[in-house]
Amino acid sequence: MKQPTIAVVSVSGGKDSTATALLAIDQHGRDKCRFVFADTGHEHEATVEYVKDYLPRALGATIDVVRADFAKDIARKRLYVAEVWPTKGVPPEIVERALSVLQPTGIPFLDLCLWKGRFPSRKAQFCTQELKRHPLDAYTIDLMRAGHRVESWQGVRRDESANRRDVADREMTPEGWEIVRPIAAWSAAEVFALLCDRGIEPNPLYLQGCSRVGCLPCINCSKDELSVIARRWPHHVARVREWERLVGMASKRGFSTLLHHADGEGGDAEHAYRHSNIDSMVEWARTGRGGHTFDMLKTLPLPACSSVYGLCE
Ligand code: SF4
């Protein structure tokens, strides 16, 4: 007997996944689609509201939310720190310091970093896998176990980045579901045109200078994006400052930073921290090209609307 097909659309609050959701509904009908948001706890509140409140109304569909849970990993790490660190010569005050913060907070991104004792980086980008891929895979596997053939619809475009230049329109995963990328050949303008056509508002962050709307800030965020974030949403800079303090306490080195500045490489731990902590990175984001001159323009108040996609026109 032919298995019923379910299209699973991973919704991030970004334009591409919203367009993909619309196309999945066109092809399969709302009843044969599932929409799922991997909540990292590191998104802007506008994105969370857009995904949990606006989009369900706009799409006429429920959006399921999955959240990675690292409570067991943190419990195992506590044991390891208490029992093994002392045998490896780690001073008692560093063991005590780590144990004082190794408790699950329920915020997936922060808990992941507490468990690992560090933030992810471009070279060790474990956040995508742990916070998005694993929970979404588990969601998909549950549907397959319930007897469905699953298509995983992804809002990925080839012109987004060099990494994505060669992505296929469709491919099978070793686990047995099919990945479908209906907008792989689209431009950003075409995506926004579809949303406009269907009367769907884009995430409001696009109107405030963000070129992407996932984690805020993403570990891969650009200098200009960080400058916008620092000026518009200083409370998110304050949140990252606090997370850097906590994750630093959980690490043997005593510090870890969300972002990494090239000038911080090659020196000792203190040198790396001095260049890459969130406040230093924000200061650097206020400079012009080359990073040595202060850019007065980057201190001026931002206009209410400053879309990098020209949505204000
Ligand atoms: S959006 Fe950035 S910080 Fe968030 S999971 Fe993806 S790579 Fe990591």
Residues whose N, C-alpha, C, O or C-beta is under 5 A from the ligand:
A	BS01	SF4	C127 T128 G214 C215 P217 C218 I219 N220
